[in-house]
Amino acid sequence: MTAPERGFSTAEFRNRTRAAQSLMAEHDLAALLLTTEAEIRYYTGFLTRFWESPTRPWFVVLPSSGEPIAVIPSIGAHLMKQSWITDIRTWSAPDYVDDGISLLSDTLGEVTPPTGRIGVADQMESLVRIPLADLRMLESRLLPRLLVSDQTITRRLRLVKSETEIAKVRHACAIADRAFNRVPEIASEGVALSMVFRRFQMLCLEEGADWLPYLAGAAGQSGYGDVISPATDVPLSKGDVLMLDTGLVWDGYFCDFDRNFSVGSPDKEVEVAHGCLIDSVQAAAERARPGAMIADLFHAMNAVVNPSGNIMEAGRLGHGLGMQLTEWPSIIPQDETVLVPGMVLTLEPSVEVANGQIMVHEENIVIRENGAEFLSAPQPPEIRVV
C-alpha cells in the first residue's frame, strides 16, 4: 500500500477554523482557548512528541474571525513556523513567576471585547492543560471577560473525519495488520509474554509505524483476566490465548485494534468464544450506517456476546478513534449520537469464556453513506494459531 501524503493542506486547516468560528458565532463566543495537544494540532498541524514533557504549557487562541494565534514557549517557535500559523507569540519557558500568562491574557484581550466570552473545553474527555494557580491568574487578568464552556465545538468537529484523516487511520491500520500477520515469527510456547511485547513493537516499527504509544495484551489458559495489564515474564504455554492490542501512530493518527492467538490448537470453548466475538462485530458493522445511533451498535454487539443482558464489566463496546487512541463517543446504551458519514469508530465486544476468563476482539471502521467500511482487515471466525 502506498502511504498517503503526510500533513494537511492549508485549505483543510482553514476549513476547520471557519467551521469552528461559525459554531462560535452561534454560541456567542468571542474566542476559543486551546490548551491540549489534540486541540492545538487539530487547528494548526503542530505535531511533536515534546508533549511528553509536563513542564511547558502551550496555548492557541482561535478568535471569532481570522487565523489562530499561537502563544507558545520559544522552544516551539521553529516548528510552529513550519505550520500554516503566522501569528506566533513566544516567551522563554519555564518562567517560575509568569509562565506565559501575561502574554496569553494580553493576546485574548486584544482579540475579544471587554465583555467577551472565551470558550474552553469542559466536557467529558477534555481537560485544561494549565496549572490551577495560573488558570486563576488568567481569569483575574481577563475580567470582565469570562472563561466559559466551549459548547463541545472542537469535539463535534473532530467527530467527523475528512478523507485525508481517514486515509491516515487506514494506513496506520494496514501497518498494524502486517505486524499482526508476523506474530508467529515472535510468539510460541516458551517465549515470555514480555518478550512478545518487545518484539511486537519492533515489528510495528519495521512495518512503518512512526511510534507505538500504546500496547496492551494478555495471555492465559482459555482466555485472560483483563486487557490493560503490563506484560509479565511468564512464558507462553500450550493452551494459552495470547491477545495483543495496539495503538500505533502514523503521521499523528492512531489505529486501535487487537488480535487473539491460540498457543497450539484451541480448545472448543475458545473456538466458540472467538467465533461469537466475530459475529458480534459483524452484527454491529451491519447496523453501522447513517441515521443509526451509537447505542444501536452497543445493542447489536451485546445481543450476541451477552444475550442475558447482564451488565458488562468493560463498560463500553468501542469508541471513537483518530488523533487520539480513544475519542468521543463511547459505544454505550445511553449514547444517542446519530451516525453520519466520516465517523471513525472501534467495535470492541468482549465475552466471558470460563472461570472469569474473557476474550476481547476489536476492529476499526468508518461510516460511509452505504454503511460501514472496515479500516482494519476483518478477521474470520477461526482464531489464529501460533
RAMOLIN-V323329 format. One record per backbone hydrogen bond with DSSP energy under -1.0 kcal/mol. CO is the residue of the C=O (numbers start at 1). NH is the residue of the N-H. E is the energy in kcal/mol with one decimal. If there is no record, write none. Layout:
co & nh & e
CO & NH & E
CO & NH & E
This chain:
co & nh & e
9 & 13 & -1.4
10 & 14 & -2.5
11 & 15 & -2.4
12 & 16 & -2.2
13 & 17 & -2.4
14 & 18 & -3.0
15 & 19 & -2.4
16 & 20 & -2.2
17 & 21 & -2.5
18 & 22 & -2.1
19 & 23 & -1.8
20 & 24 & -2.5
21 & 25 & -1.9
22 & 26 & -1.4
23 & 27 & -1.4
24 & 29 & -2.3
25 & 28 & -1.0
30 & 64 & -1.3
31 & 119 & -2.9
32 & 62 & -2.7
34 & 60 & -2.0
36 & 40 & -2.6
37 & 41 & -2.7
38 & 42 & -2.2
39 & 43 & -1.4
40 & 44 & -1.6
41 & 45 & -2.0
45 & 47 & -1.1
49 & 52 & -2.0
50 & 53 & -1.8
59 & 71 & -2.8
60 & 34 & -2.9
61 & 69 & -2.8
62 & 32 & -2.2
69 & 61 & -3.0
70 & 89 & -3.4
71 & 59 & -1.6
72 & 91 & -1.0
73 & 76 & -2.1
74 & 77 & -1.5
76 & 80 & -2.5
77 & 81 & -2.2
79 & 82 & -1.3
80 & 83 & -1.8
86 & 88 & -1.0
87 & 70 & -2.4
89 & 72 & -2.2
91 & 74 & -2.5
98 & 100 & -2.0
100 & 104 & -2.5
101 & 105 & -3.0
102 & 106 & -2.5
103 & 107 & -1.9
104 & 108 & -2.7
105 & 109 & -2.6
106 & 110 & -1.6
107 & 111 & -1.4
113 & 116 & -2.4
116 & 146 & -1.8
117 & 30 & -2.8
117 & 31 & -1.0
118 & 148 & -2.8
119 & 33 & -2.9
120 & 150 & -1.4
123 & 126 & -1.6
128 & 130 & -1.9
131 & 135 & -2.5
132 & 136 & -2.5
133 & 137 & -1.9
134 & 138 & -2.6
135 & 139 & -2.6
136 & 140 & -2.1
137 & 141 & -2.3
138 & 142 & -1.8
139 & 143 & -1.0
142 & 145 & -2.3
146 & 118 & -3.1
148 & 120 & -2.5
150 & 153 & -1.6
152 & 156 & -2.7
153 & 157 & -2.1
154 & 158 & -2.5
155 & 159 & -1.1
162 & 166 & -2.5
163 & 167 & -2.2
164 & 168 & -1.3
165 & 169 & -2.0
166 & 170 & -2.8
167 & 171 & -2.1
168 & 172 & -2.2
169 & 173 & -2.4
170 & 174 & -2.2
171 & 175 & -2.0
172 & 176 & -2.1
173 & 177 & -2.9
174 & 178 & -2.1
175 & 179 & -2.0
176 & 180 & -2.9
177 & 181 & -2.0
179 & 182 & -1.1
180 & 183 & -1.5
182 & 185 & -2.1
183 & 186 & -2.0
183 & 187 & -1.9
188 & 191 & -2.1
191 & 236 & -2.4
192 & 196 & -1.9
193 & 197 & -2.4
194 & 198 & -2.1
195 & 199 & -2.7
196 & 200 & -2.6
197 & 201 & -2.0
198 & 202 & -1.6
199 & 203 & -2.2
200 & 204 & -2.4
201 & 205 & -2.0
202 & 206 & -2.7
203 & 207 & -2.2
204 & 209 & -2.4
205 & 208 & -1.1
211 & 249 & -2.6
214 & 247 & -2.6
216 & 245 & -3.0
218 & 243 & -2.9
220 & 223 & -1.5
220 & 241 & -2.8
224 & 358 & -3.1
232 & 194 & -1.9
234 & 193 & -2.1
236 & 190 & -3.0
237 & 240 & -2.2
239 & 222 & -1.8
240 & 263 & -2.8
241 & 220 & -1.2
242 & 261 & -2.8
243 & 218 & -1.9
244 & 259 & -1.9
245 & 216 & -2.6
246 & 257 & -1.4
247 & 214 & -1.1
248 & 255 & -1.4
249 & 210 & -2.6
249 & 211 & -1.1
250 & 253 & -1.5
253 & 250 & -2.4
257 & 246 & -2.0
259 & 244 & -2.0
261 & 242 & -3.3
262 & 264 & -1.1
262 & 386 & -2.7
263 & 239 & -3.0
267 & 271 & -2.2
268 & 272 & -2.5
269 & 273 & -2.4
270 & 274 & -2.7
271 & 275 & -2.1
272 & 276 & -2.2
273 & 277 & -2.1
274 & 278 & -2.1
275 & 279 & -2.3
276 & 280 & -2.2
277 & 281 & -2.3
278 & 282 & -2.4
279 & 283 & -2.2
280 & 284 & -1.9
281 & 285 & -2.7
282 & 286 & -2.2
284 & 288 & -1.3
287 & 289 & -1.6
289 & 292 & -2.2
292 & 339 & -3.4
294 & 298 & -1.5
295 & 299 & -2.4
296 & 300 & -2.1
297 & 301 & -2.1
298 & 302 & -3.2
299 & 303 & -1.9
301 & 304 & -1.1
301 & 305 & -2.3
302 & 306 & -2.3
306 & 309 & -2.3
317 & 348 & -2.6
318 & 331 & -2.5
319 & 346 & -2.9
320 & 327 & -2.1
322 & 254 & -3.0
324 & 322 & -1.7
327 & 320 & -2.0
329 & 320 & -1.4
330 & 332 & -1.6
331 & 317 & -2.4
332 & 335 & -1.4
335 & 295 & -1.8
337 & 294 & -2.3
339 & 291 & -2.1
340 & 343 & -1.5
342 & 161 & -2.7
343 & 367 & -2.5
344 & 321 & -1.5
345 & 365 & -2.9
347 & 363 & -1.9
349 & 361 & -2.1
351 & 359 & -2.2
354 & 357 & -2.5
357 & 353 & -2.9
358 & 224 & -2.0
359 & 351 & -2.6
363 & 347 & -2.5
364 & 375 & -3.0
364 & 376 & -1.5
365 & 345 & -2.4
366 & 373 & -2.6
367 & 342 & -2.9
368 & 371 & -1.5
371 & 368 & -3.3
373 & 366 & -2.3
384 & 262 & -3.2
